[in-house]
Amino acid sequence: MRGGEANALTGLKLVCGFIGLFRTNGTYMIQHAMTHGRTTSVQPLTANDASRKVTLVKTPQVEVIQLIVPAGRDVPTHQAQGELVVHCLEGRVSLFALGNTYDLTPGQLLHLSIDEPFSIRAIDNASVLVTLIAAKAGGSIELIGG
């Protein structure tokens, strides 16, 4: 992709909800947040993955992000304005929060409360799904159904 093309695509960010531009196997792809009633794929790790953040779902109440973090790289300290669930999909990460280190392997997840600072370090190349649930004044979470 040439510089002019990248600039033109970047301009789409303001116009049509463009979330990110990333390269997979030599092909540039535009990532849009998924819309209600549509499916999307959480992409697996590949040998040439670089650090990236892909927003999969974004609404006023919930945001779902896939983080690709190469081995030895860090996600700096963040503090979510809502509850957070971090789910290790592939690889291995150390998550630092609550004064502890949590080693997460594929299939493991960790829940953090509102405003809890955390950071992540990839031990191996890793794919992590982060779900942020917005804080609501006086709100409650209920399981509806049988």
C-alpha positions in Angstrom: 0.0 0.0 0.0 1.3 3.4 -0.9 1.4 6.4 1.5 -1.4 8.2 -0.4 -3.7 5.2 -0.1 -3.0 4.8 3.6 -3.9 8.5 4.1 -7.1 8.1 2.1 -8.1 5.1 4.2 -7.2 6.9 7.4 -9.7 9.6 6.4 -12.5 7.0 6.5 -12.1 6.8 10.3 -14.1 10.0 10.8 -16.7 9.2 8.1 -17.8 5.6 8.5 -16.7 4.1 11.8 -13.3 2.9 10.6 -11.7 1.1 13.6 -8.3 0.1 12.3 -6.0 -0.8 9.5 -3.8 -3.9 9.8 -1.8 -6.2 7.5 -2.3 -9.9 7.3 -0.1 -12.1 5.0 0.9 -9.0 3.0 -2.7 -7.8 2.5 -4.0 -4.7 4.2 -7.4 -5.1 5.8 -9.8 -2.6 7.2 -11.4 -3.6 10.5 -14.9 -2.3 11.4 -16.6 -2.9 14.7 -19.3 -5.5 14.3 -22.9 -4.4 14.2 -26.0 -5.8 16.0 -27.2 -9.1 14.5 -24.0 -9.8 12.5 -21.2 -12.3 13.1 -17.5 -11.7 13.1 -14.4 -13.8 13.5 -11.7 -13.6 16.2 -8.6 -14.2 14.1 -6.1 -16.8 15.3 -2.4 -15.9 15.8 -0.1 -16.2 12.8 3.7 -16.5 12.7 4.2 -12.9 11.6 1.8 -11.2 13.9 2.7 -7.8 15.2 1.1 -6.0 18.2 -2.4 -4.9 17.3 -5.8 -4.0 18.8 -8.9 -5.0 17.0 -12.2 -3.6 18.2 -14.8 -6.3 17.6 -17.9 -4.8 19.3 -18.4 -1.3 20.5 -21.7 0.0 22.0 -22.4 2.5 24.8 -22.6 -0.5 27.2 -20.0 -3.0 26.1 -16.7 -3.1 24.2 -15.0 -6.3 23.0 -11.4 -6.0 21.9 -8.9 -8.6 20.7 -5.3 -7.8 21.6 -2.4 -9.4 19.8 0.7 -9.2 21.9 4.1 -10.7 20.7 6.2 -12.5 23.3 8.1 -10.1 25.6 5.9 -7.1 24.7 3.8 -5.1 27.2 0.3 -3.6 27.2 0.9 -0.6 29.5 -1.2 0.1 32.6 -4.8 0.9 31.9 -7.7 1.7 34.2 -11.1 0.7 32.8 -14.2 2.8 33.5 -16.2 -0.3 33.9 -15.9 -4.0 34.8 -13.4 -5.9 32.8 -13.1 -9.5 31.7 -9.7 -10.6 30.2 -9.8 -14.0 28.4 -6.6 -15.6 27.1 -7.4 -17.2 23.8 -3.9 -18.2 22.7 -0.4 -18.1 24.1 0.4 -17.1 27.6 0.3 -13.7 29.4 1.0 -12.3 32.8 -1.6 -9.8 34.0 -0.7 -7.5 36.8 -3.6 -6.2 38.9 -4.8 -6.1 42.5 -1.2 -6.2 43.7 -0.8 -9.7 42.2 0.5 -11.4 39.0 -2.0 -13.7 37.2 -0.6 -16.1 34.6 -3.3 -16.7 32.0 -3.1 -19.6 29.6 -5.6 -20.4 26.8 -9.1 -20.7 28.1 -8.5 -18.8 31.4 -10.1 -15.5 32.2 -9.9 -12.9 34.9 -12.6 -10.5 36.1 -11.6 -7.0 37.4 -13.7 -4.4 39.1 -14.4 -0.8 37.9 -11.3 1.5 37.9 -8.9 -1.3 38.7 -5.5 -0.6 37.1 -3.9 -3.5 35.2 -1.2 -4.2 32.7 -0.3 -7.2 30.5 3.0 -8.8 29.5 3.0 -11.5 26.8 5.2 -14.5 27.9 4.5 -16.2 24.5 2.9 -14.7 21.4 -0.6 -14.2 22.7 -4.2 -13.4 21.7 -6.3 -11.9 24.4 -10.0 -11.0 24.4 -10.9 -8.0 26.6 -14.5 -7.3 27.4 -15.4 -3.9 29.0 -18.8 -3.5 30.6 -19.8 0.1 31.2 -20.5 1.2 34.7 -24.1 2.2 35.3 -25.2 4.3 38.3 -27.6 2.1 40.3 -27.4 -0.7 37.7 -27.4 -4.4 38.4 -26.5 -7.5 36.3 -29.1 -10.1 36.1 -29.2 -13.5 34.4 -32.6 -13.6 32.5 -34.0 -17.0 31.5 -34.7 -20.4 32.9 
